[in-house]
Amino acid sequence: MAWVTVPGSSGLWEYGNDPSAGDYYEDANGTVANGIRTFTPTGGNTQYTYVKCRKVGDGNNTGPWSELSKNYYDAQ
């Protein structure tokens, strides 16, 4: 797994592009691929979420991690 800077975050956040089971909330709706959860609610817009995030340079390799909205950062 590699840490990749989240586009649109001004270099503040990075996400794990291949998280292991237990690194993120697995009971959430949707599917996870390449560190991004994809979910489309009935009749709604598709939601994309980075599932394993940390601030750049904090060296957090053990968690807990944050989740960030990819939709939000893509719009920045």
mmJSON file of the N, C-alpha and C atoms, coordinates in Angstrom:
{"data_MODEL":{"atom_site":{
"group_PDB":["ATOM","ATOM","ATOM","ATOM","ATOM","ATOM","ATOM","ATOM","ATOM","ATOM","ATOM","ATOM","ATOM","ATOM","ATOM","ATOM","ATOM","ATOM","ATOM","ATOM","ATOM","ATOM","ATOM","ATOM","ATOM","ATOM","ATOM","ATOM","ATOM","ATOM","ATOM","ATOM","ATOM","ATOM","ATOM","ATOM","ATOM","ATOM","ATOM","ATOM","ATOM","ATOM","ATOM","ATOM","ATOM","ATOM","ATOM","ATOM","ATOM","ATOM","ATOM","ATOM","ATOM","ATOM","ATOM","ATOM","ATOM","ATOM","ATOM","ATOM","ATOM","ATOM","ATOM","ATOM","ATOM","ATOM","ATOM","ATOM","ATOM","ATOM","ATOM","ATOM","ATOM","ATOM","ATOM","ATOM","ATOM","ATOM","ATOM","ATOM","ATOM","ATOM","ATOM","ATOM","ATOM","ATOM","ATOM","ATOM","ATOM","ATOM","ATOM","ATOM","ATOM","ATOM","ATOM","ATOM","ATOM","ATOM","ATOM","ATOM","ATOM","ATOM","ATOM","ATOM","ATOM","ATOM","ATOM","ATOM","ATOM","ATOM","ATOM","ATOM","ATOM","ATOM","ATOM","ATOM","ATOM","ATOM","ATOM","ATOM","ATOM","ATOM","ATOM","ATOM","ATOM","ATOM","ATOM","ATOM","ATOM","ATOM","ATOM","ATOM","ATOM","ATOM","ATOM","ATOM","ATOM","ATOM","ATOM","ATOM","ATOM","ATOM","ATOM","ATOM","ATOM","ATOM","ATOM","ATOM","ATOM","ATOM","ATOM","ATOM","ATOM","ATOM","ATOM","ATOM","ATOM","ATOM","ATOM","ATOM","ATOM","ATOM","ATOM","ATOM","ATOM","ATOM","ATOM","ATOM","ATOM","ATOM","ATOM","ATOM","ATOM","ATOM","ATOM","ATOM","ATOM","ATOM","ATOM","ATOM","ATOM","ATOM","ATOM","ATOM","ATOM","ATOM","ATOM","ATOM","ATOM","ATOM","ATOM","ATOM","ATOM","ATOM","ATOM","ATOM","ATOM","ATOM","ATOM","ATOM","ATOM","ATOM","ATOM","ATOM","ATOM","ATOM","ATOM","ATOM","ATOM","ATOM","ATOM","ATOM","ATOM","ATOM","ATOM","ATOM","ATOM","ATOM","ATOM","ATOM","ATOM","ATOM","ATOM","ATOM","ATOM","ATOM","ATOM","ATOM"],
"id":[1,2,3,4,5,6,7,8,9,10,11,12,13,14,15,16,17,18,19,20,21,22,23,24,25,26,27,28,29,30,31,32,33,34,35,36,37,38,39,40,41,42,43,44,45,46,47,48,49,50,51,52,53,54,55,56,57,58,59,60,61,62,63,64,65,66,67,68,69,70,71,72,73,74,75,76,77,78,79,80,81,82,83,84,85,86,87,88,89,90,91,92,93,94,95,96,97,98,99,100,101,102,103,104,105,106,107,108,109,110,111,112,113,114,115,116,117,118,119,120,121,122,123,124,125,126,127,128,129,130,131,132,133,134,135,136,137,138,139,140,141,142,143,144,145,146,147,148,149,150,151,152,153,154,155,156,157,158,159,160,161,162,163,164,165,166,167,168,169,170,171,172,173,174,175,176,177,178,179,180,181,182,183,184,185,186,187,188,189,190,191,192,193,194,195,196,197,198,199,200,201,202,203,204,205,206,207,208,209,210,211,212,213,214,215,216,217,218,219,220,221,222,223,224,225,226,227,228],
"type_symbol":["N","C","C","N","C","C","N","C","C","N","C","C","N","C","C","N","C","C","N","C","C","N","C","C","N","C","C","N","C","C","N","C","C","N","C","C","N","C","C","N","C","C","N","C","C","N","C","C","N","C","C","N","C","C","N","C","C","N","C","C","N","C","C","N","C","C","N","C","C","N","C","C","N","C","C","N","C","C","N","C","C","N","C","C","N","C","C","N","C","C","N","C","C","N","C","C","N","C","C","N","C","C","N","C","C","N","C","C","N","C","C","N","C","C","N","C","C","N","C","C","N","C","C","N","C","C","N","C","C","N","C","C","N","C","C","N","C","C","N","C","C","N","C","C","N","C","C","N","C","C","N","C","C","N","C","C","N","C","C","N","C","C","N","C","C","N","C","C","N","C","C","N","C","C","N","C","C","N","C","C","N","C","C","N","C","C","N","C","C","N","C","C","N","C","C","N","C","C","N","C","C","N","C","C","N","C","C","N","C","C","N","C","C","N","C","C","N","C","C","N","C","C","N","C","C","N","C","C"],
"label_atom_id":["N","CA","C","N","CA","C","N","CA","C","N","CA","C","N","CA","C","N","CA","C","N","CA","C","N","CA","C","N","CA","C","N","CA","C","N","CA","C","N","CA","C","N","CA","C","N","CA","C","N","CA","C","N","CA","C","N","CA","C","N","CA","C","N","CA","C","N","CA","C","N","CA","C","N","CA","C","N","CA","C","N","CA","C","N","CA","C","N","CA","C","N","CA","C","N","CA","C","N","CA","C","N","CA","C","N","CA","C","N","CA","C","N","CA","C","N","CA","C","N","CA","C","N","CA","C","N","CA","C","N","CA","C","N","CA","C","N","CA","C","N","CA","C","N","CA","C","N","CA","C","N","CA","C","N","CA","C","N","CA","C","N","CA","C","N","CA","C","N","CA","C","N","CA","C","N","CA","C","N","CA","C","N","CA","C","N","CA","C","N","CA","C","N","CA","C","N","CA","C","N","CA","C","N","CA","C","N","CA","C","N","CA","C","N","CA","C","N","CA","C","N","CA","C","N","CA","C","N","CA","C","N","CA","C","N","CA","C","N","CA","C","N","CA","C","N","CA","C","N","CA","C","N","CA","C","N","CA","C","N","CA","C","N","CA","C"],
"label_alt_id":[null,null,null,null,null,null,null,null,null,null,null,null,null,null,null,null,null,null,null,null,null,null,null,null,null,null,null,null,null,null,null,null,null,null,null,null,null,null,null,null,null,null,null,null,null,null,null,null,null,null,null,null,null,null,null,null,null,null,null,null,null,null,null,null,null,null,null,null,null,null,null,null,null,null,null,null,null,null,null,null,null,null,null,null,null,null,null,null,null,null,null,null,null,null,null,null,null,null,null,null,null,null,null,null,null,null,null,null,null,null,null,null,null,null,null,null,null,null,null,null,null,null,null,null,null,null,null,null,null,null,null,null,null,null,null,null,null,null,null,null,null,null,null,null,null,null,null,null,null,null,null,null,null,null,null,null,null,null,null,null,null,null,null,null,null,null,null,null,null,null,null,null,null,null,null,null,null,null,null,null,null,null,null,null,null,null,null,null,null,null,null,null,null,null,null,null,null,null,null,null,null,null,null,null,null,null,null,null,null,null,null,null,null,null,null,null,null,null,null,null,null,null,null,null,null,null,null,null],
"label_comp_id":["MET","MET","MET","ALA","ALA","ALA","TRP","TRP","TRP","VAL","VAL","VAL","THR","THR","THR","VAL","VAL","VAL","PRO","PRO","PRO","GLY","GLY","GLY","SER","SER","SER","SER","SER","SER","GLY","GLY","GLY","LEU","LEU","LEU","TRP","TRP","TRP","GLU","GLU","GLU","TYR","TYR","TYR","GLY","GLY","GLY","ASN","ASN","ASN","ASP","ASP","ASP","PRO","PRO","PRO","SER","SER","SER","ALA","ALA","ALA","GLY","GLY","GLY","ASP","ASP","ASP","TYR","TYR","TYR","TYR","TYR","TYR","GLU","GLU","GLU","ASP","ASP","ASP","ALA","ALA","ALA","ASN","ASN","ASN","GLY","GLY","GLY","THR","THR","THR","VAL","VAL","VAL","ALA","ALA","ALA","ASN","ASN","ASN","GLY","GLY","GLY","ILE","ILE","ILE","ARG","ARG","ARG","THR","THR","THR","PHE","PHE","PHE","THR","THR","THR","PRO","PRO","PRO","THR","THR","THR","GLY","GLY","GLY","GLY","GLY","GLY","ASN","ASN","ASN","THR","THR","THR","GLN","GLN","GLN","TYR","TYR","TYR","THR","THR","THR","TYR","TYR","TYR","VAL","VAL","VAL","LYS","LYS","LYS","CYS","CYS","CYS","ARG","ARG","ARG","LYS","LYS","LYS","VAL","VAL","VAL","GLY","GLY","GLY","ASP","ASP","ASP","GLY","GLY","GLY","ASN","ASN","ASN","ASN","ASN","ASN","THR","THR","THR","GLY","GLY","GLY","PRO","PRO","PRO","TRP","TRP","TRP","SER","SER","SER","GLU","GLU","GLU","LEU","LEU","LEU","SER","SER","SER","LYS","LYS","LYS","ASN","ASN","ASN","TYR","TYR","TYR","TYR","TYR","TYR","ASP","ASP","ASP","ALA","ALA","ALA","GLN","GLN","GLN"],
"label_asym_id":["A","A","A","A","A","A","A","A","A","A","A","A","A","A","A","A","A","A","A","A","A","A","A","A","A","A","A","A","A","A","A","A","A","A","A","A","A","A","A","A","A","A","A","A","A","A","A","A","A","A","A","A","A","A","A","A","A","A","A","A","A","A","A","A","A","A","A","A","A","A","A","A","A","A","A","A","A","A","A","A","A","A","A","A","A","A","A","A","A","A","A","A","A","A","A","A","A","A","A","A","A","A","A","A","A","A","A","A","A","A","A","A","A","A","A","A","A","A","A","A","A","A","A","A","A","A","A","A","A","A","A","A","A","A","A","A","A","A","A","A","A","A","A","A","A","A","A","A","A","A","A","A","A","A","A","A","A","A","A","A","A","A","A","A","A","A","A","A","A","A","A","A","A","A","A","A","A","A","A","A","A","A","A","A","A","A","A","A","A","A","A","A","A","A","A","A","A","A","A","A","A","A","A","A","A","A","A","A","A","A","A","A","A","A","A","A","A","A","A","A","A","A","A","A","A","A","A","A"],
"label_entity_id":["1","1","1","1","1","1","1","1","1","1","1","1","1","1","1","1","1","1","1","1","1","1","1","1","1","1","1","1","1","1","1","1","1","1","1","1","1","1","1","1","1","1","1","1","1","1","1","1","1","1","1","1","1","1","1","1","1","1","1","1","1","1","1","1","1","1","1","1","1","1","1","1","1","1","1","1","1","1","1","1","1","1","1","1","1","1","1","1","1","1","1","1","1","1","1","1","1","1","1","1","1","1","1","1","1","1","1","1","1","1","1","1","1","1","1","1","1","1","1","1","1","1","1","1","1","1","1","1","1","1","1","1","1","1","1","1","1","1","1","1","1","1","1","1","1","1","1","1","1","1","1","1","1","1","1","1","1","1","1","1","1","1","1","1","1","1","1","1","1","1","1","1","1","1","1","1","1","1","1","1","1","1","1","1","1","1","1","1","1","1","1","1","1","1","1","1","1","1","1","1","1","1","1","1","1","1","1","1","1","1","1","1","1","1","1","1","1","1","1","1","1","1","1","1","1","1","1","1"],
"label_seq_id":[1,1,1,2,2,2,3,3,3,4,4,4,5,5,5,6,6,6,7,7,7,8,8,8,9,9,9,10,10,10,11,11,11,12,12,12,13,13,13,14,14,14,15,15,15,16,16,16,17,17,17,18,18,18,19,19,19,20,20,20,21,21,21,22,22,22,23,23,23,24,24,24,25,25,25,26,26,26,27,27,27,28,28,28,29,29,29,30,30,30,31,31,31,32,32,32,33,33,33,34,34,34,35,35,35,36,36,36,37,37,37,38,38,38,39,39,39,40,40,40,41,41,41,42,42,42,43,43,43,44,44,44,45,45,45,46,46,46,47,47,47,48,48,48,49,49,49,50,50,50,51,51,51,52,52,52,53,53,53,54,54,54,55,55,55,56,56,56,57,57,57,58,58,58,59,59,59,60,60,60,61,61,61,62,62,62,63,63,63,64,64,64,65,65,65,66,66,66,67,67,67,68,68,68,69,69,69,70,70,70,71,71,71,72,72,72,73,73,73,74,74,74,75,75,75,76,76,76],
"pdbx_PDB_ins_code":[null,null,null,null,null,null,null,null,null,null,null,null,null,null,null,null,null,null,null,null,null,null,null,null,null,null,null,null,null,null,null,null,null,null,null,null,null,null,null,null,null,null,null,null,null,null,null,null,null,null,null,null,null,null,null,null,null,null,null,null,null,null,null,null,null,null,null,null,null,null,null,null,null,null,null,null,null,null,null,null,null,null,null,null,null,null,null,null,null,null,null,null,null,null,null,null,null,null,null,null,null,null,null,null,null,null,null,null,null,null,null,null,null,null,null,null,null,null,null,null,null,null,null,null,null,null,null,null,null,null,null,null,null,null,null,null,null,null,null,null,null,null,null,null,null,null,null,null,null,null,null,null,null,null,null,null,null,null,null,null,null,null,null,null,null,null,null,null,null,null,null,null,null,null,null,null,null,null,null,null,null,null,null,null,null,null,null,null,null,null,null,null,null,null,null,null,null,null,null,null,null,null,null,null,null,null,null,null,null,null,null,null,null,null,null,null,null,null,null,null,null,null,null,null,null,null,null,null],
"Cartn_x":[0.838,0.0,0.884,0.459,1.162,0.24,0.835,0.086,0.126,-1.047,-1.19,-1.847,-1.304,-1.888,-3.29,-4.231,-5.612,-5.658,-6.028,-6.158,-7.184,-6.884,-7.805,-7.64,-6.73,-6.56,-5.406,-4.85,-3.713,-2.54,-2.383,-1.268,-1.419,-2.608,-2.843,-3.133,-3.835,-4.279,-3.701,-3.551,-3.193,-4.034,-4.195,-4.998,-4.217,-4.571,-3.96,-4.67,-3.912,-4.554,-4.838,-4.48,-4.782,-4.914,-5.948,-6.086,-6.446,-5.989,-6.296,-7.609,-8.187,-9.395,-9.084,-9.997,-9.804,-9.223,-8.733,-8.187,-9.269,-10.483,-11.574,-12.881,-13.95,-15.265,-15.859,-15.778,-16.184,-17.695,-18.459,-19.902,-20.65,-19.934,-20.583,-21.076,-22.14,-22.67,-21.667,-21.655,-20.805,-19.676,-18.815,-17.661,-16.397,-15.303,-14.03,-13.052,-12.442,-11.388,-10.385,-9.115,-8.036,-8.165,-8.7,-8.816,-10.008,-10.928,-12.101,-13.373,-14.291,-15.592,-16.539,-17.279,-18.264,-19.636,-20.565,-21.925,-22.915,-23.961,-25.03,-26.344,-26.868,-28.154,-29.267,-30.36,-31.493,-31.898,-31.883,-32.292,-31.361,-30.15,-29.255,-27.985,-27.143,-25.853,-24.826,-23.915,-22.882,-21.96,-21.679,-20.793,-19.474,-18.376,-17.041,-16.363,-15.735,-15.107,-13.727,-12.708,-11.388,-11.523,-11.203,-11.53,-10.41,-9.171,-8.056,-7.181,-7.408,-6.725,-5.96,-4.924,-4.139,-3.604,-3.178,-2.556,-1.145,-0.729,0.596,1.65,2.595,3.711,3.477,2.288,2.08,2.631,2.958,3.578,2.673,1.375,0.429,0.286,0.925,0.831,0.028,-0.502,-1.231,-2.696,-3.125,-4.511,-4.73,-5.922,-7.076,-6.911,-7.627,-7.569,-8.896,-8.896,-10.108,-10.64,-11.892,-12.464,-12.757,-12.544,-12.8,-13.667,-14.5,-15.361,-14.539,-14.429,-13.747,-14.559,-15.877,-16.719,-16.364,-16.193,-15.87,-14.524,-13.502,-12.163,-12.022,-12.767,-12.756,-13.328,-14.211,-14.843,-13.987,-12.9,-12.048,-11.206],
"Cartn_y":[-1.171,0.0,1.234,2.235,3.516,4.617,5.638,6.825,7.798,8.291,9.164,10.468,11.595,12.888,13.019,13.46,13.658,14.895,14.732,15.9,16.883,18.161,19.183,19.499,18.807,19.046,20.001,20.622,21.545,20.867,19.574,18.831,18.527,18.7,18.492,17.039,16.309,14.947,13.959,12.714,11.61,10.397,9.48,8.291,7.048,5.929,4.65,4.055,3.739,3.294,1.797,1.061,-0.379,-0.805,-0.296,-0.596,-2.062,-2.579,-3.954,-4.0,-5.186,-5.375,-4.924,-4.212,-3.704,-2.296,-1.793,-0.442,0.613,0.184,1.113,0.463,1.256,0.78,-0.093,-1.403,-2.359,-2.566,-2.133,-2.333,-1.227,-0.223,0.853,0.324,0.919,0.533,0.851,0.041,0.285,-0.718,-0.497,-1.362,-0.523,-1.156,-0.461,-1.021,-0.126,-0.481,0.658,0.321,1.323,2.4,2.024,2.96,3.887,3.643,4.508,3.679,4.084,3.427,4.124,3.316,3.825,3.339,4.258,3.903,4.825,4.243,5.026,4.718,5.674,5.447,5.423,4.802,4.722,6.11,6.296,7.574,8.73,8.445,9.528,9.593,10.503,10.676,9.73,9.242,8.342,9.081,8.434,8.986,8.232,8.984,8.394,8.869,7.935,8.261,7.627,8.438,7.887,7.243,5.945,5.224,5.162,5.485,5.423,6.643,7.7,8.967,9.418,10.185,10.805,12.129,12.992,14.242,13.937,14.637,14.451,14.747,13.841,14.04,13.62,13.102,12.728,11.346,10.55,9.246,8.224,8.473,7.554,6.29,5.213,3.941,2.904,3.282,2.324,2.684,3.863,4.275,4.928,5.375,5.343,6.348,6.088,6.951,7.645,8.619,9.358,8.897,9.229,9.059,10.459,10.651,11.939,11.754,12.737,12.707,13.037,12.075,12.308,13.283,13.21,14.151,15.592,15.845,17.191,17.655,16.84,17.251,17.314,16.53,16.616,17.953,18.552,19.811,21.028,20.819,21.938,22.471],
"Cartn_z":[0.0,0.0,0.0,-0.723,-0.755,-0.253,0.324,0.72,-0.449,-0.855,-2.01,-1.542,-1.971,-1.602,-2.198,-1.373,-1.82,-2.716,-3.992,-4.871,-4.304,-4.397,-3.908,-2.431,-1.728,-0.29,0.012,-1.005,-0.842,-0.134,-0.366,0.219,1.697,2.247,3.679,4.028,3.16,3.443,2.446,2.907,2.029,2.402,1.431,1.671,1.282,1.928,1.602,0.405,-0.645,-1.884,-1.926,-0.886,-0.828,0.637,1.337,2.764,3.002,4.126,4.517,5.282,5.348,6.156,7.582,8.178,9.526,9.566,8.42,8.36,8.161,7.86,7.591,8.031,8.039,8.46,7.362,7.554,6.527,6.423,7.436,7.414,6.663,6.183,5.428,4.084,3.585,2.276,1.181,0.142,-1.009,-1.105,-2.072,-2.298,-2.244,-1.803,-1.686,-2.71,-3.471,-4.422,-4.46,-4.379,-4.441,-3.373,-2.21,-1.097,-1.159,-2.102,-2.271,-2.206,-1.31,-1.227,-2.196,-2.96,-3.904,-3.472,-3.368,-2.958,-3.663,-4.224,-4.846,-4.14,-3.364,-2.713,-3.762,-3.421,-4.344,-4.801,-6.118,-6.69,-6.401,-5.929,-5.546,-6.359,-5.983,-6.631,-6.005,-6.812,-6.319,-5.355,-4.227,-3.205,-3.252,-3.238,-3.208,-1.934,-1.201,0.071,0.15,0.497,0.813,2.19,2.309,3.535,4.571,4.196,5.149,4.92,5.729,5.505,6.741,6.48,7.548,7.018,7.931,7.524,7.021,5.983,5.407,6.478,6.605,7.519,8.949,9.291,10.695,11.006,10.0,10.225,10.879,10.894,11.534,10.688,11.141,10.43,11.197,12.358,13.183,13.384,12.95,13.114,14.456,14.768,13.873,12.738,11.65,10.482,10.286,9.413,9.078,7.733,7.454,6.128,5.598,4.291,3.667,2.432,2.163,0.981,-0.264,-1.168,-2.434,-3.274,-3.206,-3.948,-3.583,-2.297,-1.82,-2.371,-2.191,-2.62,-4.125,-4.864,-6.33,-6.806,-6.01,-6.395,-6.033,-5.345,-4.916,-6.049],
"occupancy":[1.0,1.0,1.0,1.0,1.0,1.0,1.0,1.0,1.0,1.0,1.0,1.0,1.0,1.0,1.0,1.0,1.0,1.0,1.0,1.0,1.0,1.0,1.0,1.0,1.0,1.0,1.0,1.0,1.0,1.0,1.0,1.0,1.0,1.0,1.0,1.0,1.0,1.0,1.0,1.0,1.0,1.0,1.0,1.0,1.0,1.0,1.0,1.0,1.0,1.0,1.0,1.0,1.0,1.0,1.0,1.0,1.0,1.0,1.0,1.0,1.0,1.0,1.0,1.0,1.0,1.0,1.0,1.0,1.0,1.0,1.0,1.0,1.0,1.0,1.0,1.0,1.0,1.0,1.0,1.0,1.0,1.0,1.0,1.0,1.0,1.0,1.0,1.0,1.0,1.0,1.0,1.0,1.0,1.0,1.0,1.0,1.0,1.0,1.0,1.0,1.0,1.0,1.0,1.0,1.0,1.0,1.0,1.0,1.0,1.0,1.0,1.0,1.0,1.0,1.0,1.0,1.0,1.0,1.0,1.0,1.0,1.0,1.0,1.0,1.0,1.0,1.0,1.0,1.0,1.0,1.0,1.0,1.0,1.0,1.0,1.0,1.0,1.0,1.0,1.0,1.0,1.0,1.0,1.0,1.0,1.0,1.0,1.0,1.0,1.0,1.0,1.0,1.0,1.0,1.0,1.0,1.0,1.0,1.0,1.0,1.0,1.0,1.0,1.0,1.0,1.0,1.0,1.0,1.0,1.0,1.0,1.0,1.0,1.0,1.0,1.0,1.0,1.0,1.0,1.0,1.0,1.0,1.0,1.0,1.0,1.0,1.0,1.0,1.0,1.0,1.0,1.0,1.0,1.0,1.0,1.0,1.0,1.0,1.0,1.0,1.0,1.0,1.0,1.0,1.0,1.0,1.0,1.0,1.0,1.0,1.0,1.0,1.0,1.0,1.0,1.0,1.0,1.0,1.0,1.0,1.0,1.0,1.0,1.0,1.0,1.0,1.0,1.0],
"B_iso_or_equiv":[0.0,0.0,0.0,0.0,0.0,0.0,0.0,0.0,0.0,0.0,0.0,0.0,0.0,0.0,0.0,0.0,0.0,0.0,0.0,0.0,0.0,0.0,0.0,0.0,0.0,0.0,0.0,0.0,0.0,0.0,0.0,0.0,0.0,0.0,0.0,0.0,0.0,0.0,0.0,0.0,0.0,0.0,0.0,0.0,0.0,0.0,0.0,0.0,0.0,0.0,0.0,0.0,0.0,0.0,0.0,0.0,0.0,0.0,0.0,0.0,0.0,0.0,0.0,0.0,0.0,0.0,0.0,0.0,0.0,0.0,0.0,0.0,0.0,0.0,0.0,0.0,0.0,0.0,0.0,0.0,0.0,0.0,0.0,0.0,0.0,0.0,0.0,0.0,0.0,0.0,0.0,0.0,0.0,0.0,0.0,0.0,0.0,0.0,0.0,0.0,0.0,0.0,0.0,0.0,0.0,0.0,0.0,0.0,0.0,0.0,0.0,0.0,0.0,0.0,0.0,0.0,0.0,0.0,0.0,0.0,0.0,0.0,0.0,0.0,0.0,0.0,0.0,0.0,0.0,0.0,0.0,0.0,0.0,0.0,0.0,0.0,0.0,0.0,0.0,0.0,0.0,0.0,0.0,0.0,0.0,0.0,0.0,0.0,0.0,0.0,0.0,0.0,0.0,0.0,0.0,0.0,0.0,0.0,0.0,0.0,0.0,0.0,0.0,0.0,0.0,0.0,0.0,0.0,0.0,0.0,0.0,0.0,0.0,0.0,0.0,0.0,0.0,0.0,0.0,0.0,0.0,0.0,0.0,0.0,0.0,0.0,0.0,0.0,0.0,0.0,0.0,0.0,0.0,0.0,0.0,0.0,0.0,0.0,0.0,0.0,0.0,0.0,0.0,0.0,0.0,0.0,0.0,0.0,0.0,0.0,0.0,0.0,0.0,0.0,0.0,0.0,0.0,0.0,0.0,0.0,0.0,0.0,0.0,0.0,0.0,0.0,0.0,0.0],
"pdbx_formal_charge":[null,null,null,null,null,null,null,null,null,null,null,null,null,null,null,null,null,null,null,null,null,null,null,null,null,null,null,null,null,null,null,null,null,null,null,null,null,null,null,null,null,null,null,null,null,null,null,null,null,null,null,null,null,null,null,null,null,null,null,null,null,null,null,null,null,null,null,null,null,null,null,null,null,null,null,null,null,null,null,null,null,null,null,null,null,null,null,null,null,null,null,null,null,null,null,null,null,null,null,null,null,null,null,null,null,null,null,null,null,null,null,null,null,null,null,null,null,null,null,null,null,null,null,null,null,null,null,null,null,null,null,null,null,null,null,null,null,null,null,null,null,null,null,null,null,null,null,null,null,null,null,null,null,null,null,null,null,null,null,null,null,null,null,null,null,null,null,null,null,null,null,null,null,null,null,null,null,null,null,null,null,null,null,null,null,null,null,null,null,null,null,null,null,null,null,null,null,null,null,null,null,null,null,null,null,null,null,null,null,null,null,null,null,null,null,null,null,null,null,null,null,null,null,null,null,null,null,null],
"auth_seq_id":[1,1,1,2,2,2,3,3,3,4,4,4,5,5,5,6,6,6,7,7,7,8,8,8,9,9,9,10,10,10,11,11,11,12,12,12,13,13,13,14,14,14,15,15,15,16,16,16,17,17,17,18,18,18,19,19,19,20,20,20,21,21,21,22,22,22,23,23,23,24,24,24,25,25,25,26,26,26,27,27,27,28,28,28,29,29,29,30,30,30,31,31,31,32,32,32,33,33,33,34,34,34,35,35,35,36,36,36,37,37,37,38,38,38,39,39,39,40,40,40,41,41,41,42,42,42,43,43,43,44,44,44,45,45,45,46,46,46,47,47,47,48,48,48,49,49,49,50,50,50,51,51,51,52,52,52,53,53,53,54,54,54,55,55,55,56,56,56,57,57,57,58,58,58,59,59,59,60,60,60,61,61,61,62,62,62,63,63,63,64,64,64,65,65,65,66,66,66,67,67,67,68,68,68,69,69,69,70,70,70,71,71,71,72,72,72,73,73,73,74,74,74,75,75,75,76,76,76],
"auth_comp_id":["MET","MET","MET","ALA","ALA","ALA","TRP","TRP","TRP","VAL","VAL","VAL","THR","THR","THR","VAL","VAL","VAL","PRO","PRO","PRO","GLY","GLY","GLY","SER","SER","SER","SER","SER","SER","GLY","GLY","GLY","LEU","LEU","LEU","TRP","TRP","TRP","GLU","GLU","GLU","TYR","TYR","TYR","GLY","GLY","GLY","ASN","ASN","ASN","ASP","ASP","ASP","PRO","PRO","PRO","SER","SER","SER","ALA","ALA","ALA","GLY","GLY","GLY","ASP","ASP","ASP","TYR","TYR","TYR","TYR","TYR","TYR","GLU","GLU","GLU","ASP","ASP","ASP","ALA","ALA","ALA","ASN","ASN","ASN","GLY","GLY","GLY","THR","THR","THR","VAL","VAL","VAL","ALA","ALA","ALA","ASN","ASN","ASN","GLY","GLY","GLY","ILE","ILE","ILE","ARG","ARG","ARG","THR","THR","THR","PHE","PHE","PHE","THR","THR","THR","PRO","PRO","PRO","THR","THR","THR","GLY","GLY","GLY","GLY","GLY","GLY","ASN","ASN","ASN","THR","THR","THR","GLN","GLN","GLN","TYR","TYR","TYR","THR","THR","THR","TYR","TYR","TYR","VAL","VAL","VAL","LYS","LYS","LYS","CYS","CYS","CYS","ARG","ARG","ARG","LYS","LYS","LYS","VAL","VAL","VAL","GLY","GLY","GLY","ASP","ASP","ASP","GLY","GLY","GLY","ASN","ASN","ASN","ASN","ASN","ASN","THR","THR","THR","GLY","GLY","GLY","PRO","PRO","PRO","TRP","TRP","TRP","SER","SER","SER","GLU","GLU","GLU","LEU","LEU","LEU","SER","SER","SER","LYS","LYS","LYS","ASN","ASN","ASN","TYR","TYR","TYR","TYR","TYR","TYR","ASP","ASP","ASP","ALA","ALA","ALA","GLN","GLN","GLN"],
"auth_asym_id":["A","A","A","A","A","A","A","A","A","A","A","A","A","A","A","A","A","A","A","A","A","A","A","A","A","A","A","A","A","A","A","A","A","A","A","A","A","A","A","A","A","A","A","A","A","A","A","A","A","A","A","A","A","A","A","A","A","A","A","A","A","A","A","A","A","A","A","A","A","A","A","A","A","A","A","A","A","A","A","A","A","A","A","A","A","A","A","A","A","A","A","A","A","A","A","A","A","A","A","A","A","A","A","A","A","A","A","A","A","A","A","A","A","A","A","A","A","A","A","A","A","A","A","A","A","A","A","A","A","A","A","A","A","A","A","A","A","A","A","A","A","A","A","A","A","A","A","A","A","A","A","A","A","A","A","A","A","A","A","A","A","A","A","A","A","A","A","A","A","A","A","A","A","A","A","A","A","A","A","A","A","A","A","A","A","A","A","A","A","A","A","A","A","A","A","A","A","A","A","A","A","A","A","A","A","A","A","A","A","A","A","A","A","A","A","A","A","A","A","A","A","A","A","A","A","A","A","A"],
"auth_atom_id":["N","CA","C","N","CA","C","N","CA","C","N","CA","C","N","CA","C","N","CA","C","N","CA","C","N","CA","C","N","CA","C","N","CA","C","N","CA","C","N","CA","C","N","CA","C","N","CA","C","N","CA","C","N","CA","C","N","CA","C","N","CA","C","N","CA","C","N","CA","C","N","CA","C","N","CA","C","N","CA","C","N","CA","C","N","CA","C","N","CA","C","N","CA","C","N","CA","C","N","CA","C","N","CA","C","N","CA","C","N","CA","C","N","CA","C","N","CA","C","N","CA","C","N","CA","C","N","CA","C","N","CA","C","N","CA","C","N","CA","C","N","CA","C","N","CA","C","N","CA","C","N","CA","C","N","CA","C","N","CA","C","N","CA","C","N","CA","C","N","CA","C","N","CA","C","N","CA","C","N","CA","C","N","CA","C","N","CA","C","N","CA","C","N","CA","C","N","CA","C","N","CA","C","N","CA","C","N","CA","C","N","CA","C","N","CA","C","N","CA","C","N","CA","C","N","CA","C","N","CA","C","N","CA","C","N","CA","C","N","CA","C","N","CA","C","N","CA","C","N","CA","C","N","CA","C","N","CA","C","N","CA","C","N","CA","C"],
"pdbx_PDB_model_num":[1,1,1,1,1,1,1,1,1,1,1,1,1,1,1,1,1,1,1,1,1,1,1,1,1,1,1,1,1,1,1,1,1,1,1,1,1,1,1,1,1,1,1,1,1,1,1,1,1,1,1,1,1,1,1,1,1,1,1,1,1,1,1,1,1,1,1,1,1,1,1,1,1,1,1,1,1,1,1,1,1,1,1,1,1,1,1,1,1,1,1,1,1,1,1,1,1,1,1,1,1,1,1,1,1,1,1,1,1,1,1,1,1,1,1,1,1,1,1,1,1,1,1,1,1,1,1,1,1,1,1,1,1,1,1,1,1,1,1,1,1,1,1,1,1,1,1,1,1,1,1,1,1,1,1,1,1,1,1,1,1,1,1,1,1,1,1,1,1,1,1,1,1,1,1,1,1,1,1,1,1,1,1,1,1,1,1,1,1,1,1,1,1,1,1,1,1,1,1,1,1,1,1,1,1,1,1,1,1,1,1,1,1,1,1,1,1,1,1,1,1,1,1,1,1,1,1,1]
}}}
